[in-house]
Amino acid sequence: MIYVNDDYYGQHYFDDLYATFSDHPVLGQCQGKRIAVCCSDPAYWLALCLYVKAQGGSLYPIYAQTPRLAAKRLADRAQCHYLLIESGEHCMVLARQTIDPSDNDVQPVLVQTSSGTTGEPKVITRSWEMIEKELTSYVVTFTQPNTMTPLIACPITHSYGLIAGVLVALKRGLKPVIISNINPKYLIKKLLTTEKPLLYSSPTLIQSVVKLYPSTARIHAVMTSGTVIPQEWFMALKTKTDHVFQQYGCSEVGCIAVNADTQGADQLGYPLPHLIVEAGESRDTPAEIKITADGRSIHTHDLGYYNAQGVLCFVSRLDDTINVAGLHVYPKDVEDVVMELPEVSEAVIFKRHDSLAGDRVCLQFIASERLEPSRIRHWCSTRLASFQLPVDIEQVEHIEKLANGKISRKALAERGIAIPALG
């Protein structure tokens, strides 16, 4: 079935747990019930997920490091009947002490929350039936990994790791390797000792692996998702990797597009065939990416377009677009330029209100040595239009990220930063 780090969990392990679950006072009667689970054991969590799905129950995975009271609040907010902590030995009944049968989920679902990068995270439900459509579409369309070994170095409580990583691998008849030891050196060892590995991870961890990877070796395949990788990181990845894959999705619909031959960091790929995906017609005329799935229309709040080859390309989050005196600035355009400076390892562009221009361009960056704002500004002035130039510039040791590894530009904008004097 699966590996977790170096340990193998076969069918007997899962069958034994299924038998235990069937005798459990909550899990044995989970049909129609919505159950939140906060568990740090990946194998146990996956067994629980597959069992509840097969029994017609609904499941809400909560990040394992979430404190118990915070997990209870999340589960209550998602209208779960029960919260199971760790290995299900402690079952915490929520405030809904009397469970009305009419409250049961008529259609069993996977409950998730949005990333919260632009506001309060939303509770989102997707039926297991919809997820099965996604799995079939994904596997039929994206066939290159059929002979690769998935190394899943991201949380399997998130749809990227769970669905695109583990469930897709099981549907292909493969044995996925779930990496809970998120240490770049350990990950490199697994990549070097695994036959045809396909690494599923976040851009930040992938970048760390690329930097430390032996100069005499190549990575077989990498899948990136969640946020568009900076162009400088992408070029470094391309030089070290035989196959660079990229996928794009959202919480409401799952995976939207997959790129089996990524040539540019902004190239999200071709839409999966079970979806209708609308976007702009060119880089100069981007439009919001809109999805139609099972008759529902989903607004992604992302700007994108189709290039001449029919590949869906990303431009910016709608909320992240910076309006400088009526002219649009897209953060990635500026970030890629800043990261061309050899000293800069990471950069993020965000906006703040400006009484004269509407918005002003703000920059936070990490570098190997002290860089004066005047140098950053001069560098950008030779490569960007004047309205794109960063006004507020701050060098930091660490750029704050959410638990899922994404950057909340909104949070950065709201947090007061010490801006050096203009140089």
N, C-alpha and C positions, 0 to 999 in steps of 0.2 A: 504493500500500500504506500507508505511514506517513510522518509527519514526525517528525524529532527537532529540537526547537526550530524553526529556520527552514529546515532542510535536508530535502528530499524524497528518499525512498528508494522507488523503484518496483519493479515485478515483475522487471525485468532485474537489479537489484542482488541480489535474493533468489535468482534463478535462477543467477547466476554463483557465489554463495556455496554453493548446494546442490551445484553441480558440483565446487567445491573440497573440500567436506566429503566427497563420495563417494570422493575420491582420498586422503583423510587416513588414516593407518595405524590410528587409533582410531575416528574417526567413520564411516569407510567400512564398519566391521563393528560397529556399535553395537547391533544388535538383541539384546535380552535383557540388555545391559550397563547398569550404573548409572553415570552420568557426572556428576561435580560440575563446575560451571563458575563461575569467579570472573572476571567481565569487566565493564569500565567503559563499553563501547560499547553503548548500548541497541539500535541497529539490528542489530549483529552478534549480540548475545545473542538477540534475537527470532528472527532467521533460524536460529540454531542450535537454538533451542527448537522451532520449527516443523519443522525437518528431523529432529531426533531423534524427535519425536513421530510423524512420518510413517513413520519407519524401524522403529518398534517398540522404541525404546530408552527408558530411564528417565533423568530429568534432575533434578539437585539444584542450584538456583541459590543461590549464596553472595554475600552483599552485597559489592559491588565494592571497598569500602575495607578489607576484611578483610586483615590481613597474611598473607603466604604460609604461614607455619608454622601460624597459627591456622586458615587455610582447609584445610590438610592434615589437621589434627586433626578438624575438622568433617566433612570428606569421609570420613575413616576411620571415624568414629563412625557415619556413615550407611551404612556398608558399601558405599561406591562402589568400582568397579573402577579408575576413573581420575579425576584432577583436571586440568582444563584451565585454564590461567592466561591471562588477557587474550584475545588473538585466536586462541587455539588453536595458536599457533606453538610454544608450549612445552607439552608434554604431560607432566605429572608422574605417573608410575606409582606407585600407593600400595603399602603393605606387602604387599598380596595379589599378590605377584609371579607366582605360578602361579594362573591363573584356571581354576577347575573349572567346566565347563559346567553342573553342577548348581546352582551359585551364581547363575546367571542369573535375572533376573526373568521368571517365566512370563507375568505380565501387566505390561506397561509402565506405569510410574507417574511422577507428579511427586512429588518428595521435598521436604518442607518441614519447618521446625521451628516449634514453638509460640512465642509471644511471650516466654515466660519471666517474665511479670509477677508470678506467684505462686510460682515455683520454678524448678528446672532445666528449660531448654527440652527438649521432647520431639521425637524424630524421627517425622514423620508422613508416610505415603504415601497418595496418592490416585491411582487408575487414571485414565488418559486417558479411558477409557470413562465413568467417573463424572463427570469434568469436562465431557465433551460433553453429558451429561444436564443438568448445571447450566446450561451455556450455552443450551441449547434452552429450558429452563424459564424462565430469566431473560429471554431475548429475547421469548418469546411473552407473558409476563406483564407485563413492564415496557416498554411501547411508546412512552411519551412521548419518549425520546431518539432515535427513529428519524430525525428531521430535524435533530438537533443535532450539533455537532462536539466530540468528546471531547478535552479538554485534560487530560492525565494527569500531574499534578504530584506524583507519589509513585513509589517504586521499583517497576519492573516485574519485579523479582526476587521480589516479594511477591505473594501471590494476589490481593489487592485491585487492584493496578495491572495485573498480568498478565492475570488472568481477567476480572474485572468491567470493567476498563478496556480493554485492548488486544484480547483475544480476543473479547469481546462486540462491540466496534466492528467488527472484521473480519467477524464473523458477520452483522452488520447491513448490511454492504457499505459501511461508512464508512471514512474515512481518519483514524485517530487521530493526535493531536499529542502526542508524548511530550516532556515538559518536563524536561530534565536541568539546566537553568539555574534552580535554585530560588532565585530572587531575587524578592521581592514586586513590585518595580517592573517587572521584565521580564515577570512573570506578568500584571500589570495591563495592560501594553501588548498582550500577546497576547489577553487578554480583550476589550480595546477594539477590536482589529482583526480579530477572528475572527467570522464569521457564526454566530449562535446557539451560543455556546460552552457546553459543560457541563464544569465544573471538577471533576475527581476529585482530592481532596487530603486532608490531615489537618486536624483541627479547629484546630490551632495556626497552620498556614500560612493557612488560610481566614480566621481572625480577623485576621491581619496584613494580608491583602488587603482585607478589609472596612474596616479602619481607614484605609488609605491610598487607597481608591478615590475617584475624583472625585465630589464631592457632586451634580454635575449628571447623572451616569450611573448606570445600574443593571446589575447582573450578570444575565446571562440565566438561568443554572442552575448549581447547585452540588450535588455529591454528597459526603456526609460518611460516614465509617465508621471503624472501629477502636476508638473510645472515644466515649461519649456526650458531646456538646458541652455545656459549661456553659450554663445557661438564659440568663444575661446575654449571652453570645456569640450564642446562638441568636436572641434577639430582635433584636440588631443585624444579624444576617445576614438575617432576614426582612424588615427594612425596606429592605434594599439589593438584594434578589434576587427575580426573578420566579418562579423555581421552586426550592424547597429539597427535595432528595431525601435520603433516608438509607437505608443498608443495614446489615444485621447479619449476621455470620457467625462461623465458627470454622475453625481449620486443618483439623479432621477432616472437615468436610463442605462447606466453601466457603460461599457466600452462603446464608443461611437465610431472610431476610425483606427486603423492599424497601418503602419508603414513598414513594409518588409525590406525596404532598401532606402534607408533614410540618407538623403544627400544634403540636407540643410536642417539646422536646429528647429526652424519654424515649420517644417513639413510634417503635419500630423498623420497623413496617410489617406487611404481610401476608405470611405464609409462602409460599415458592415451592411450586407444586403437586406437585412430585416428592417432597416431604418431608412427614412427619407431625411436628408440633411441639406438644408439651405444655407448659403453663405454668399459673400460678395463675388463679383466677377473678376476682380484684379486687385493688386496691392494698393492701387490708387483709389479704389472704390470698395473698401471692405464693408461688410455688413454683419449684423449679429448672426451667429450660428444658431439656427433653429432646427429642432429635431421633431419629426413626427414618428411616433411609435404606438402601434395598436390604437390608432385613431386619436391619440393624445398629442397635443402640441407642447413642446418643452422649450423654453427660452434659456439658453446657456449663459447669457450675459457676457459672452466672448465675441470679439470681433475677428472675422476670418474671411478667407476668399479661396476660390479654386484657381490654381495656376494653369498654365497651358497644357500640362499633362493630366489634369483632372485631380491633382492631389490637393486635399484640404490643407490650408496653411493658416497658422495662427498669427494674429497681429497684436492683440492686447485684450485684457479684461475691459469691458465697458466702463466699469467703475474706476479703473486705474488710468484711463485715458486723461491726459492733462490738457486743459484748454487754456492756452496762453494767448490772450487777446484775439480769440476766435480761431486760432491755429492749433491743430491737434498734435500733441507730442505723445508718442507711444514709448513706454518705459524701456522695452527691450532694445529699441534702436539706440538709446543713449547708453544703456548698460553695456552693450556689446562694444561700443567705442571706448568707454572707460576701462573695460577689462583688457583692451589691447595694450594698455600700459604694462610693461613687464613686471612691475612691482605689485600690481593689483591682483588679488586672488578672488575677490568676490565684490559685487556691487549691486545696489538696489536703488532704483529711482522711484520716487513717490511724489505726491503733490501736497501743497498747502495753499490755503486761500491767500490771494493777493488782492489788495484793495484797488490796484491800478489795472493789473492784467487779467484778473479773474482767478487764475491759478499760477503758482510758480513751481519750477522744477527743483526738487530736492534730491540730494545724493547722500547715501551712506555707503562707505566702502571699507574693505580690509586690505592692507598692503604690508609688504615685508619691511618697509622702512617709512619714515615720516615723509609725507608728500604735502606740499603747500597747496592750498586751494587755487592759487594763481596758476600753478603748473597744470592742475586738472582742467581748469577753465581754458587755458591756452591750447592744451592738447585737443579738447573737444571743439574749440573754435575753428580748427583747421579741418575738421571732419564732419561738422554738423552745422545746421542753420542757427542763426543767432537766437531764435526763439526756443531752440532745444537745449540751450546751454544751462547747466545746473547753476542755481543761484545760492541755495543753502547747501553747504558741503561739510560733511563730518566724517572724519576717519575714526574707526572703532576697532576694537579687538574682536568683537563678536556681533553678528547681526541677529537680532532676536527673531526666533521662528516659533511657529505653533508646534504642538505635539506631533503632527503629521509631517513635519519637515518643511511646510510651506511658510512663506513670508506673508504677513498681514500688512500690506502697505497702509491700510487704514489705521492700524495701531501705531505704526511708525509716525504717521502724520499727526496723530493726536498726542504722542509723547513728546514733551519738550526736549529739544536737544541743544547742546551748547554749540553755537555756530561760530567758527573762527572769523575774525575780521576779514573782509574782502582783501585779497592780495593782488 
